[in-house]
């Protein structure tokens, strides 16, 4: 697997934490952003734990509520063990305002929506998949 790094403009963040796969940051516009650093990767349980620690650190142990925007790499994957974790039931995420995930490819968005439809434990806040960051931000701004 070739690992192409994604350029991340760290000046967009008021505060951030770098994990092995991501930058987790509070943007200067007030969003909690999880941006992957590579185009190709596979998220495992250890990676999920690292991201959760970063989220807790930036959100006062998840007491401060944010709209979360996730920007994955183009060819990211997730291990079955990580997929089976119920992240929406986790105290790290269940107190936030919304979550939007940017998925550039139409086939990936269709699979994502299909997977989400059958997910047993859904979040108690709005969740949506988008083709671009701009559409995700527009949705957040127009609905909240």
N, C-alpha and C positions, 0 to 999 in steps of 0.2 A: 504494500500500500504506500503510495507516494503521499507525503505529508506537505501540502502547500499551506504556508502560513497566510492568514488573513490580516491585512493591515488594520489596526485598531487605533483610532484617534483618542488617546487617553485624555486629551483636553476637554472632551465632552462630559467628563465625569466630575462631580463635586467631590466624590470619594469612590474608591474602588478597591477590590481585593482580587488578586490574580490567583487562579487555581491552575492545576496542571493542564486543563483543557479550555478554561474560560477566563474572561474578565467579568466579574460581577460588580456592577457599579450603580450608584445613584447618579442619574444624569442631571445636568444643570437645569433641565426642564422638569425634574421631579419624578422621573420614572425609575423603577428598579429594572436594570437591564442585565440579562445573562447572555453574553456574546461569546460564541466559540472562537478559538484562536486558529483552528485548522479547518480546512475544507473536508478532510477525511479523518474520521476517528470512530471509536466505539466507546460509548459510555458504559462503565461498569458500576457496581455498588460503591466502590471506593471513590470514584469520580462524583457520584451523586452526593456522597457524604461530604466531600470537599466543598461542593457548591452550596450545600445546605449550611455548612459552617460559615461560609462567606456571607450568605443571605442573612443569617442570624446576627453576624457581626455588624452589618450595615443597617439593620432594621431594629436595633435595640431588642435583640432576641425575639424578633417578629412581632413586637408590640406596635411599631410604627407601620402603618398600612400603606401599600403602594400598588400602583398598576404595574404588573410585571410584563416585560416584553422579552421574549427569547429569540435570539438570532443564531440558529444553528449553522454549521457548515453545510456545504452542498451535498456531501455524501456521508453524513453522520449516521451512526447506528447505535443500537443499545443492546446489551446482552440480555438474555432471557431473565436472569436473576434481577437485573436492574429494572426491567420492564414489569416484573411481578410485584415490585414494591408499590405500595399504595401512596404515592407522594401527595395526593390531594387530601388524604386523611392525616397527613403529617402536620404537626404544629408549626413547622417552618413556613408552610405555604397556605394553610387553611384560613388565615386571618386577613389575607390581602384583598384588594378591591377587584382585580380582574387579572387574567393572564391571556396574552396574545402571543402566538408563535408564528414567526415568519418562515414560510415554507415555499421556496421559489418555484419548485416544479409541480405542475398540475398532478401528475401521478402520485407524488408524495402527499399532496394535500388531500387527495381522494382517499388514500390509504389511512392518513391521519384521522380524517373525519370518520371513516369506517371503524377504525380502532376505538376512537373516543365514544362512538355511539354504543359500543358493546362493553365499554369499561364499567365494571361493577360499581366503583366508588367515584363519583364525579365531584368536582369542587362545588362549594356552596357560593361561588361567585362566577361571574361571566367568563367563559372560555371561548376563544375563537382562533382559527387559523387564517393567515393572510399571505398573499403573494409577495407583498413588499412591506418594508418598514413604514413607508409613508401611509399605506392603507391602514396598518395597525394603529399608528399614532392618530390618524384621523378618526378611527372608530373610538379610541379611548377618549379623545377630546370632545367628540360629538355626543357621547353617551354618558359622560360622568363629569 
